[in-house]
């Protein structure tokens, strides 16, 4: 029998096989890794630098090694987003597995990527996301009542892929009545541009019945009529799914429910029927 905790554990345990390659030097062997879907690519930078040092003679402290960035399908990977979300953005035709990701050592795209370093750490960014999510749910009361030790435990649990270490603290952030549910809806354009949509959504309708994903789209995109599905963690969700259930079971560790907008209706097999679509630009939070 599937329990709520087991669903969250299965989401946490999701991995993607990734093949890291260095196109500028085909003699460097690829590096294969099972990367957590809920994690972040920058967390692997030290491992990638060590691989290049060992096989390509690139010193780990050299400018090239310190300015590593990643690319897939000719586009920089927006590595401030979780790995699973980045892969889902390639749907409905995701790259074959293992996912081939290019390591780049020059021409860092500063206008497209966040540069993580000593003064702008991935840990700080992750904590900022948690605070933003808790501001929507509890006016940031819960996260602000936590001490630095608990903040650190959240990050170390994620970094070291330790579900129990992470969840014992994260449970405090997920409990209690939420004023609004933190979520974002994404759509990647054919030109590689990424549209991100966010609006305020409560867990329930005015009649106290659960708000569904279909309701969510009507709130955020009132004039949007194309048949679509919303996907997360590689799964297309039925549009009648209660938003609160999806959030509680499928939110990423940053406490946001990340949803990818796809063409088509979700049928019993979980696939979509193709249809052209485009987000209404007047409702988009940002385009990156």
C-alpha positions as CSV (number, residue, x, y, z in Angstrom):
1,X,0.0,0.0,0.0
2,X,1.3,3.5,-1.0
3,X,1.3,5.9,1.9
4,X,1.9,9.7,1.7
5,X,5.4,9.3,3.2
6,X,6.2,6.6,0.7
7,X,5.2,8.9,-2.2
8,X,7.5,11.6,-0.9
9,X,10.3,9.1,-0.5
10,X,9.8,7.8,-4.0
11,X,9.9,11.4,-5.3
12,X,13.1,12.0,-3.4
13,X,14.7,8.8,-4.6
14,X,14.1,9.6,-8.3
15,X,17.4,9.7,-10.2
16,X,18.4,10.5,-13.8
17,X,21.4,8.8,-15.5
18,X,23.6,11.6,-16.9
19,X,26.6,11.4,-19.2
20,X,28.9,14.4,-18.8
21,X,31.1,15.0,-21.9
22,X,33.8,17.5,-22.8
23,X,33.2,18.3,-26.5
24,X,36.4,20.3,-26.8
25,X,38.5,17.2,-26.0
26,X,37.0,14.0,-27.3
27,X,39.9,12.0,-25.7
28,X,38.5,12.8,-22.2
29,X,36.3,9.9,-21.1
30,X,32.7,10.7,-20.3
31,X,31.7,10.8,-16.6
32,X,28.5,8.9,-15.8
33,X,26.4,9.7,-12.8
34,X,23.0,9.0,-11.3
35,X,21.9,12.5,-10.4
36,X,19.0,13.1,-8.0
37,X,16.0,14.7,-9.7
38,X,15.5,16.9,-6.7
39,X,19.1,18.1,-6.6
40,X,21.0,20.8,-8.5
41,X,23.8,20.5,-11.1
42,X,26.1,23.0,-9.3
43,X,26.4,20.6,-6.4
44,X,28.4,18.4,-8.8
45,X,30.9,21.1,-9.8
46,X,33.7,19.8,-7.5
47,X,33.3,16.3,-8.9
48,X,33.4,17.6,-12.5
49,X,36.5,19.7,-11.8
50,X,38.3,16.6,-10.3
51,X,37.3,14.6,-13.4
52,X,38.8,17.3,-15.7
53,X,41.9,17.6,-13.6
54,X,42.5,13.8,-13.8
55,X,41.7,13.2,-17.4
56,X,42.1,16.6,-19.2
57,X,45.0,18.1,-17.2
58,X,42.8,21.1,-16.3
59,X,43.9,22.4,-12.9
60,X,40.9,22.6,-10.5
61,X,41.8,26.2,-9.6
62,X,42.3,27.4,-13.2
63,X,39.9,30.0,-14.6
64,X,38.4,27.4,-16.9
65,X,37.7,25.0,-14.1
66,X,36.3,27.7,-11.9
67,X,34.0,29.0,-14.7
68,X,32.5,25.6,-15.7
69,X,29.0,25.6,-17.0
70,X,26.7,23.0,-18.6
71,X,24.8,22.8,-21.8
72,X,22.2,20.4,-23.3
73,X,20.7,20.5,-26.8
74,X,22.8,23.6,-27.6
75,X,21.3,25.6,-24.7
76,X,22.8,26.5,-21.3
77,X,21.3,24.5,-18.5
78,X,19.6,26.9,-16.1
79,X,21.2,25.2,-13.2
80,X,19.5,27.3,-10.5
81,X,16.5,25.0,-11.2
82,X,16.3,21.4,-10.0
83,X,17.7,18.7,-12.2
84,X,14.4,16.9,-12.7
85,X,12.6,20.1,-13.7
86,X,15.3,20.8,-16.3
87,X,14.8,17.4,-17.8
88,X,11.0,17.7,-17.7
89,X,11.3,21.0,-19.6
90,X,12.4,18.9,-22.6
91,X,9.0,17.1,-22.7
92,X,7.1,15.8,-24.6
93,X,10.3,14.6,-26.3
94,X,12.9,14.5,-23.6
95,X,16.5,13.5,-24.5
96,X,17.3,9.8,-24.5
97,X,18.9,8.3,-21.4
98,X,21.6,8.6,-20.3
99,X,21.1,12.3,-20.7
100,X,24.1,13.8,-22.4
101,X,25.2,17.0,-20.8
102,X,28.2,19.0,-22.2
103,X,30.8,20.5,-19.9
104,X,32.0,23.9,-21.0
105,X,35.2,25.6,-19.8
106,X,35.0,29.0,-21.6
107,X,32.6,31.7,-22.5
108,X,30.4,31.5,-19.4
109,X,27.0,32.9,-20.4
110,X,26.6,35.5,-17.7
111,X,23.4,36.9,-19.2
112,X,21.7,33.5,-19.0
113,X,23.1,31.6,-16.0
114,X,23.5,32.3,-12.3
115,X,27.2,32.1,-11.3
116,X,27.6,30.2,-8.0
117,X,30.7,30.9,-6.0
118,X,31.9,31.8,-2.5
119,X,29.9,35.1,-2.4
120,X,26.8,33.6,-4.0
121,X,26.6,30.0,-2.9
122,X,24.1,27.4,-3.9
123,X,23.2,26.9,-0.3
124,X,22.2,30.6,0.1
125,X,20.1,30.4,-3.0
126,X,18.3,27.3,-1.7
127,X,17.6,28.9,1.6
128,X,16.2,32.0,-0.2
129,X,13.8,29.7,-2.1
130,X,12.7,28.1,1.2
131,X,12.0,31.6,2.7
132,X,10.1,32.7,-0.3
133,X,7.9,29.6,-0.2
134,X,7.3,30.0,3.6
135,X,6.4,33.6,3.1
136,X,3.5,32.5,0.8
137,X,2.4,29.7,3.2
138,X,3.0,31.1,6.7
139,X,4.2,34.7,6.2
140,X,7.8,33.3,6.7
141,X,7.0,32.6,10.4
142,X,8.2,29.0,10.4
143,X,11.4,29.5,8.5
144,X,12.3,32.5,10.7
145,X,11.7,30.6,13.9
146,X,14.2,28.0,12.8
147,X,17.8,28.3,13.9
148,X,20.9,28.2,11.7
149,X,21.4,24.6,12.7
150,X,18.1,23.5,11.2
151,X,18.7,25.6,8.1
152,X,22.1,23.8,7.7
153,X,20.5,20.4,8.3
154,X,18.0,21.1,5.4
155,X,20.9,21.9,3.1
156,X,23.1,19.0,4.2
157,X,20.3,16.5,3.9
158,X,19.7,17.6,0.3
159,X,23.4,17.8,-0.6
160,X,24.1,14.4,0.8
161,X,20.9,12.8,-0.5
162,X,19.7,12.0,3.0
163,X,15.9,12.0,3.0
164,X,15.4,11.4,6.8
165,X,17.9,14.1,7.7
166,X,16.1,16.6,5.4
167,X,12.5,15.6,6.1
168,X,12.6,15.8,9.9
169,X,13.2,19.5,9.6
170,X,11.3,20.1,6.4
171,X,8.1,18.6,8.0
172,X,7.8,21.8,10.0
173,X,7.7,23.8,6.9
174,X,5.1,21.6,5.3
175,X,2.7,21.3,8.3
176,X,-0.1,23.7,9.2
177,X,-2.7,25.6,7.1
178,X,-1.1,27.4,4.2
179,X,-2.4,30.8,3.2
180,X,-1.2,30.3,-0.4
181,X,0.5,27.3,-2.0
182,X,3.9,28.0,-3.6
183,X,4.1,26.8,-7.2
184,X,5.5,27.8,-10.6
185,X,4.4,26.9,-14.1
186,X,7.0,26.7,-16.8
187,X,6.9,26.6,-20.6
188,X,10.1,26.3,-22.7
189,X,9.7,27.9,-26.1
190,X,11.1,26.6,-29.4
191,X,13.8,29.3,-29.2
192,X,15.0,28.1,-25.8
193,X,13.3,31.0,-23.9
194,X,11.7,29.9,-20.6
195,X,8.4,31.5,-19.5
196,X,7.7,31.2,-15.8
197,X,4.2,31.8,-14.4
198,X,3.2,32.3,-10.7
199,X,0.1,33.7,-9.1
200,X,-1.6,33.5,-5.7
201,X,-3.6,30.3,-5.2
202,X,-5.3,29.1,-2.0
203,X,-5.7,25.4,-1.2
204,X,-9.5,25.6,-1.4
205,X,-12.3,27.2,-3.4
206,X,-14.7,29.7,-1.8
207,X,-17.0,26.8,-1.1
208,X,-14.2,25.0,0.9
209,X,-13.8,22.3,-1.8
210,X,-10.3,21.5,-2.9
211,X,-8.8,23.6,-5.6
212,X,-7.7,21.5,-8.6
213,X,-5.0,21.9,-11.2
214,X,-7.7,22.7,-13.7
215,X,-8.9,25.5,-11.3
216,X,-5.3,26.7,-11.0
217,X,-5.0,27.2,-14.7
218,X,-8.3,29.1,-14.8
219,X,-7.1,31.4,-12.1
220,X,-3.6,32.0,-13.6
221,X,-4.7,31.9,-17.2
222,X,-8.3,32.9,-17.4
223,X,-8.4,33.2,-21.2
224,X,-6.4,30.1,-21.9
225,X,-8.5,27.4,-23.6
226,X,-6.0,25.0,-25.3
227,X,-6.0,21.4,-24.1
228,X,-2.9,21.0,-21.8
229,X,-1.4,18.9,-19.1
230,X,0.8,19.8,-16.2
231,X,3.8,17.5,-15.5
232,X,6.2,17.2,-12.6
233,X,8.8,14.5,-11.7
234,X,8.3,13.0,-15.2
235,X,4.6,12.4,-14.7
236,X,1.6,14.1,-16.4
237,X,-0.9,14.8,-13.7
238,X,-4.7,14.5,-14.2
239,X,-6.2,18.0,-14.2
240,X,-8.7,17.1,-11.5
241,X,-5.8,16.5,-9.0
242,X,-6.3,18.7,-5.9
243,X,-3.5,21.3,-5.8
244,X,-3.0,20.8,-2.1
245,X,-2.5,17.0,-2.6
246,X,0.0,17.6,-5.4
247,X,1.9,20.2,-3.4
248,X,2.1,18.0,-0.3
249,X,3.3,14.9,-2.1
250,X,5.2,16.3,-5.1
251,X,6.8,19.6,-4.0
252,X,10.6,19.8,-4.5
253,X,12.9,20.3,-1.5
254,X,12.8,24.1,-2.1
255,X,9.1,23.8,-1.1
256,X,7.8,24.8,-4.5
257,X,5.6,22.7,-6.7
258,X,7.3,23.0,-10.2
259,X,4.9,22.3,-13.0
260,X,5.7,22.0,-16.7
261,X,3.0,23.1,-19.1
262,X,2.6,20.7,-22.0
263,X,0.2,20.4,-25.0
264,X,-2.6,17.8,-24.9
265,X,-5.0,16.3,-22.5
266,X,-3.9,13.6,-20.0
267,X,-5.6,10.3,-20.9
268,X,-5.6,7.1,-18.9
269,X,-2.1,6.2,-20.1
270,X,-0.8,9.5,-18.9
271,X,0.1,10.7,-22.4
272,X,-1.0,13.9,-24.1
273,X,-2.7,14.6,-27.4
274,X,-0.6,17.2,-29.3
275,X,-1.9,20.7,-29.6
276,X,-0.2,24.1,-30.3
277,X,-0.1,26.4,-27.3
278,X,1.5,29.5,-25.9
279,X,1.3,31.2,-22.5
280,X,-0.4,34.6,-22.5
281,X,2.5,37.0,-22.1
282,X,0.4,39.3,-19.9
283,X,0.3,36.7,-17.2
284,X,3.9,35.6,-17.3
285,X,6.0,36.3,-14.2
286,X,9.3,36.4,-16.1
287,X,11.0,35.2,-19.2
288,X,14.5,33.9,-18.9
